[in-house]
């Protein structure tokens, strides 16, 4: 028989605790899968059976379910206590990072009252309760292990080679890893974990080559061999479920086909703790939604795109600072593109409605990226995209001189490193400003010198 716990009336959430939850609602909405914690709350009498069934059966998006859950938690009649919510978040170590943030905020504001004695006196927990649960939480694959961190760092280094146009180096690294993997694969004298680590590295390098191919947009190069190789590698990797996620995301050509494949990747992501691997699922979804936004630039699609970018950024919250910063600025550039009506390759979306508030939001994003901390390690490709969106911002507010300088810098990078899809749109943009794209190559120093002159005036 499952034993339910009943939270005493005097430990109901007070206004201070509710305020903390409201303050952190964006993080909770971006990260929490309600079905992961509902079984624990129901088991411990912190949520009614009717609410449990309603939330689990609700045919809505994850975010909508999460909002309804928060609405319930914050009501006067809610049985859910602050301590109970934290315990549910920590169950199976799935959402420790959210619980830690809530606890830290409460303590830092000296709002925390110790209810532990009261809880011990009035509640008891059946030690065998977990096995008796009617609903089981989804167990998450941990990603903040030393091995996963090492692989994330390796992946970032490969991405930097690609985005800094060091294409030959990337291909040499991949070739070296491939040779070592196949040499050791059937060697029984080698430890299995070591061979799995090599498979992980080889898989990540193949993933980087697929991304590189899409950046160079070489129609003559067939990606079939890459995907066949990745498919063959998945069973030999440390976590095949994690490895299948990027394969599922990238193994599609058309937008609708890509979004269909993405549903499988997102289902896999539900079994992986938030991090770089789950973040890339939403990153790819952002690119696909951008393409739909280009053909249907409605406010609804814009909000959906911006919301997906927010969710993607939240996935990197527990990664090391350099990894978090790296992906956050990539996604923020996309956010600025969306606000200013630019497509995924920098093409102008003619029917996109751009308001004054959109320009204000875009400027705030641009200014934030240019802070010293966010700018550290910015790759050449990202600089190209950043200069383009900044040029578009100044064009929209009528400052053509500064717009032209940033557009020239973006055009220079696109032409030098043969990023052809962006080059076409940037050159067209620059020519539209009344300047031939191939006449002048402006340096970064030129841009900041002009900005200083403008500020002086």
C-alpha positions in Angstrom: 0.0 0.0 0.0 1.4 3.4 -1.0 1.7 5.7 2.0 0.9 9.3 1.2 2.5 12.2 3.2 0.4 15.2 4.1 2.1 18.5 4.5 1.0 20.3 7.7 -1.0 23.5 7.4 1.7 25.6 9.1 4.4 24.7 6.5 2.4 25.8 3.5 4.3 28.1 1.2 4.5 31.6 2.5 4.6 34.7 0.3 8.4 35.0 0.4 8.8 31.4 -0.9 6.2 32.0 -3.6 8.0 35.2 -4.6 11.2 33.2 -5.1 9.4 30.7 -7.4 7.9 33.5 -9.4 11.3 35.2 -9.8 12.7 31.9 -11.2 9.7 31.0 -13.3 11.5 31.6 -16.6 14.2 29.1 -15.7 11.6 26.6 -14.5 9.4 27.1 -17.6 12.5 26.6 -19.9 13.8 23.5 -18.2 11.2 21.5 -16.3 9.4 18.5 -17.7 6.4 18.3 -15.3 5.9 14.5 -15.7 9.4 14.0 -14.1 8.3 15.3 -10.7 4.5 14.7 -10.6 4.9 11.1 -9.4 7.0 12.2 -6.4 4.6 15.0 -5.5 1.6 12.7 -5.7 3.4 10.0 -3.7 4.1 12.4 -0.9 0.6 13.9 -0.8 1.8 17.3 -2.1 -0.6 17.2 -5.1 -4.1 15.7 -5.5 -4.9 12.8 -7.7 -7.2 14.9 -9.8 -4.5 17.5 -10.5 -2.0 14.7 -11.2 -4.2 13.1 -13.8 -5.0 16.4 -15.3 -1.4 17.4 -15.8 -0.3 14.0 -17.1 -3.2 13.7 -19.5 -3.1 17.3 -20.7 -2.6 17.4 -24.5 -0.5 20.6 -24.5 3.2 21.6 -25.0 5.7 21.0 -22.2 5.9 24.7 -21.5 2.1 25.0 -21.2 1.9 22.1 -18.8 4.7 23.6 -16.8 2.9 26.9 -16.6 -0.3 25.2 -15.4 1.7 23.4 -12.8 3.2 26.6 -11.5 -0.2 28.2 -11.4 -1.4 25.3 -9.2 1.7 25.5 -6.9 1.2 29.2 -6.3 -2.5 29.0 -5.5 -3.8 29.5 -1.9 -5.2 26.0 -1.8 -2.1 24.3 -3.0 -0.8 21.4 -0.8 2.7 21.7 -2.2 5.3 23.1 0.2 8.5 24.8 -0.7 10.6 22.0 0.8 8.4 19.4 -0.9 9.0 21.1 -4.3 12.7 21.1 -3.7 12.7 17.4 -2.8 10.7 16.6 -5.9 13.2 18.6 -8.1 16.1 16.7 -6.5 14.4 13.3 -6.9 16.7 11.1 -9.0 19.1 14.1 -9.3 17.2 15.3 -12.4 16.6 19.0 -11.6 19.2 19.6 -8.8 20.3 22.8 -10.6 16.8 24.4 -10.3 16.5 23.3 -6.7 19.9 24.8 -5.9 19.0 28.1 -7.5 15.7 28.3 -5.5 17.4 27.4 -2.3 20.3 29.9 -2.9 17.9 32.7 -3.7 15.9 32.1 -0.5 19.0 31.9 1.7 20.7 34.9 0.1 17.6 37.1 0.9 17.4 35.7 4.4 14.0 34.4 3.7 14.5 30.8 4.6 12.9 29.3 7.7 13.9 25.9 8.8 10.9 23.6 8.6 12.9 20.4 8.9 11.9 19.7 12.6 8.2 20.2 11.8 8.4 18.0 8.8 10.1 15.2 10.8 7.5 15.4 13.5 4.5 15.3 11.3 5.5 13.2 8.2 7.1 9.9 7.6 8.3 8.4 4.3 7.8 4.8 3.3 11.3 3.7 2.2 9.8 1.3 -0.3 7.4 3.9 -1.7 9.4 4.5 -4.9 8.8 0.9 -6.0 5.1 1.3 -5.4 4.6 4.4 -7.4 1.8 4.3 -10.0 3.9 6.6 -12.2 7.7 6.4 -12.6 9.9 9.4 -13.3 12.0 9.4 -16.4 15.6 8.5 -15.4 18.0 11.0 -16.9 21.5 10.1 -18.3 23.9 12.4 -16.3 26.0 14.6 -18.5 28.0 16.5 -15.9 30.5 13.7 -15.6 34.3 14.1 -16.1 34.0 12.1 -19.3 31.1 14.0 -20.8 32.8 17.3 -19.9 36.0 16.2 -21.7 33.9 15.3 -24.8 32.1 18.6 -24.6 35.5 20.4 -24.6 36.6 18.3 -27.5 33.5 19.2 -29.4 33.9 22.9 -28.8 37.5 22.7 -30.1 36.3 21.1 -33.3 33.7 23.7 -33.7 36.2 26.5 -33.2 38.4 24.9 -36.0 35.4 25.0 -38.3 34.1 28.5 -37.4 37.6 29.9 -37.6 38.0 28.5 -41.1 40.7 26.0 -40.2 39.2 23.4 -42.4 42.4 21.5 -43.2 43.2 21.1 -39.5 39.7 19.8 -38.8 39.9 17.2 -41.6 43.4 16.1 -40.4 42.1 15.6 -36.8 39.2 13.6 -38.0 41.4 11.4 -40.2 43.8 10.7 -37.3 41.0 9.7 -34.9 39.4 7.5 -37.6 42.7 5.6 -38.2 43.2 5.1 -34.4 39.6 4.0 -33.9 39.6 1.3 -36.6 43.1 0.1 -35.6 42.0 -0.5 -32.0 38.3 -1.5 -32.6 39.0 -5.2 -32.7 42.1 -5.3 -30.6 41.1 -7.4 -27.5 44.2 -6.0 -25.6 42.6 -2.6 -25.5 40.1 -1.7 -22.8 36.5 -1.4 -24.0 36.0 2.0 -22.3 39.0 3.4 -24.2 37.6 2.1 -27.5 34.2 3.7 -26.7 35.9 7.0 -25.9 37.6 6.8 -29.4 34.2 6.1 -30.9 32.8 9.2 -29.1 35.6 11.4 -30.5 35.3 10.0 -34.0 31.5 10.5 -33.9 31.9 14.2 -32.8 34.5 14.8 -35.5 32.1 13.4 -38.1 29.4 15.6 -36.7 31.7 18.6 -37.1 32.4 17.6 -40.7 28.7 17.5 -41.5 28.3 21.0 -40.0 31.4 22.2 -42.0 29.8 20.8 -45.2 26.7 22.8 -44.6 28.7 26.0 -43.9 30.6 25.6 -47.2 27.4 24.6 -49.0 29.2 22.4 -51.5 26.4 20.9 -53.6 28.9 18.5 -55.2 29.8 16.9 -52.0 27.5 14.1 -50.9 26.8 13.8 -47.1 25.5 10.2 -47.4 28.9 8.7 -46.5 29.1 10.8 -43.4 25.7 9.7 -42.2 26.4 6.1 -43.0 29.6 6.3 -41.0 27.8 8.0 -38.1 25.1 5.3 -38.1 27.7 2.6 -37.9 29.4 4.3 -35.0 26.4 4.9 -32.7 26.4 1.4 -31.1 30.1 1.7 -30.2 29.8 5.1 -28.4 29.6 5.5 -24.6 25.9 6.6 -24.6 24.2 5.5 -27.9 21.0 7.5 -26.9 23.1 10.7 -26.7 24.9 9.9 -29.9 21.7 9.3 -31.8 20.4 12.8 -31.0 22.7 14.8 -33.3 22.4 12.1 -36.0 18.6 12.4 -35.9 18.8 16.2 -36.0 21.1 16.5 -39.0 19.9 13.5 -41.1 17.2 15.6 -42.9 17.1 18.0 -45.8 13.7 19.6 -46.0 12.3 21.7 -43.2 9.2 19.7 -42.4 11.3 16.5 -42.7 13.8 18.0 -40.3 11.1 18.9 -37.8 9.8 15.3 -38.0 13.2 13.9 -37.3 13.7 16.4 -34.5 10.7 14.9 -32.6 12.7 11.7 -32.2 15.7 13.7 -31.0 13.6 15.6 -28.5 12.2 12.3 -27.2 15.7 11.1 -26.6 16.6 14.4 -25.0 13.9 13.7 -22.3 16.2 11.0 -21.0 19.3 13.1 -20.9 20.1 15.7 -18.2 20.1 19.3 -19.6 23.5 20.3 -21.1 25.3 20.7 -24.4 23.8 17.6 -26.0 20.2 18.6 -25.3 20.9 22.2 -26.1 22.0 21.2 -29.6 18.6 19.6 -30.2 16.9 23.0 -29.6 19.7 24.7 -31.5 18.8 22.7 -34.6 15.1 23.3 -34.0 15.9 27.1 -34.0 17.5 26.8 -37.5 14.5 24.9 -38.8 12.0 27.3 -37.3 13.9 30.2 -38.8 13.3 28.7 -42.2 9.6 28.4 -41.5 9.6 32.0 -40.2 11.1 33.1 -43.6 8.0 31.7 -45.4 5.5 32.6 -42.7 6.8 35.6 -40.8 3.8 35.9 -38.3 4.1 37.2 -34.8 3.1 33.7 -33.6 6.0 32.1 -35.5 8.4 34.9 -34.2 7.4 34.3 -30.6 7.7 30.5 -31.1 11.2 31.0 -32.5 12.3 33.4 -29.7 10.9 31.0 -27.1 12.8 28.1 -28.6 16.0 30.2 -28.5 15.3 30.8 -24.8 14.9 27.1 -24.1 18.0 26.3 -26.0 20.1 28.8 -23.9 18.7 27.4 -20.7 20.0 23.9 -21.5 23.6 25.1 -21.2 23.0 26.6 -17.7 25.1 23.9 -15.9 27.9 23.7 -18.4 31.3 25.4 -17.7 31.4 29.1 -18.3 33.3 29.0 -21.6 30.9 26.4 -23.1 27.9 28.4 -21.8 29.2 31.6 -23.2 30.1 30.1 -26.5 26.6 28.8 -27.3 24.8 31.6 -25.6 26.3 34.2 -28.0 25.6 32.0 -31.0 21.9 31.8 -30.0 21.8 35.5 -29.1 23.0 36.4 -32.6 20.1 34.3 -34.0 17.8 36.2 -31.6 18.9 39.6 -33.0 18.4 38.2 -36.5 14.8 37.3 -35.6 14.1 40.7 -34.1 15.4 42.6 -37.2 13.7 40.4 -39.8 16.7 38.5 -41.1 16.7 34.9 -42.3 19.0 32.1 -41.2 21.5 33.0 -43.9 21.1 36.8 -43.4 18.5 37.2 -46.2 16.0 40.0 -45.7 12.5 38.7 -44.8 10.3 41.2 -46.7 7.0 40.6 -44.9 8.4 40.5 -41.4 6.9 43.1 -39.2 9.6 45.0 -37.2 8.5 47.2 -34.3 10.4 49.8 -32.4 10.5 47.5 -29.4 12.0 44.8 -31.7 14.8 47.2 -32.6 15.3 48.0 -28.9 15.5 44.3 -28.0 18.0 43.7 -30.9 20.2 46.6 -29.7 20.2 45.2 -26.2 21.3 41.8 -27.5 24.0 43.4 -29.7 25.4 45.4 -26.8 25.4 42.4 -24.5 27.4 40.3 -27.0 30.0 43.1 -27.3 30.8 43.1 -23.6 34.3 41.9 -23.0 33.2 38.6 -21.4 30.9 37.5 -24.2 33.3 38.6 -26.9 36.2 36.4 -25.6 36.9 33.6 -28.1 34.4 34.9 -30.8 35.1 32.9 -34.0 35.5 34.4 -37.4 32.2 33.0 -38.6 30.3 34.4 -35.7 32.0 37.8 -36.2 30.7 37.8 -39.7 27.1 37.1 -38.6 27.4 39.7 -35.8 28.8 42.4 -38.0 26.0 41.7 -40.5 23.2 42.0 -37.9 24.8 45.1 -36.5 24.9 46.6 -39.9 21.2 45.8 -40.4 20.4 47.5 -37.1 22.1 50.8 -38.0 20.5 50.7 -41.5 17.0 50.4 -39.9 17.7 53.4 -37.6 19.0 55.4 -40.6 22.7 55.5 -39.7 24.0 54.4 -43.1 27.7 55.3 -42.6 28.1 53.0 -39.6 25.9 50.4 -41.3 28.2 50.4 -44.3 31.3 49.9 -42.3 30.0 46.9 -40.5 28.6 45.5 -43.7 32.0 45.7 -45.3 33.6 43.9 -42.5 31.0 41.1 -42.7 31.4 40.9 -46.4 35.2 40.7 -46.1 35.0 37.7 -43.8 32.3 35.9 -45.9 34.4 36.4 -49.1 37.7 35.4 -47.5 36.5 32.2 -46.0 34.0 31.3 -48.8 30.8 31.3 -46.7 28.9 31.6 -49.9 25.3 31.5 -48.8 25.8 34.5 -46.4 28.1 36.2 -48.9 25.4 36.5 -51.4 23.0 38.2 -49.0 25.7 40.4 -47.3 27.0 41.6 -50.7 23.5 42.4 -51.8 22.9 44.3 -48.6 26.1 46.2 -48.9 25.4 47.2 -52.5 22.0 48.4 -51.4 23.7 50.9 -49.1 25.3 52.5 -52.1 28.7 50.9 -51.9 30.3 48.2 -54.1 31.0 45.2 -52.0 34.5 44.6 -53.4 35.8 48.2 -53.2 37.0 48.6 -49.5 38.0 46.2 -46.8 37.4 47.9 -43.5 39.2 46.7 -40.4 37.8 46.4 -36.9 40.0 49.3 -35.8 38.3 51.5 -38.5 34.9 50.7 -37.1 35.7 51.5 -33.5 37.6 54.6 -34.5 34.4 55.8 -36.3 32.3 54.9 -33.3 34.5 57.0 -31.0 34.3 59.9 -33.4 30.5 59.6 -33.4 30.4 59.5 -29.5 32.6 62.6 -29.3 30.2 64.5 -31.6 
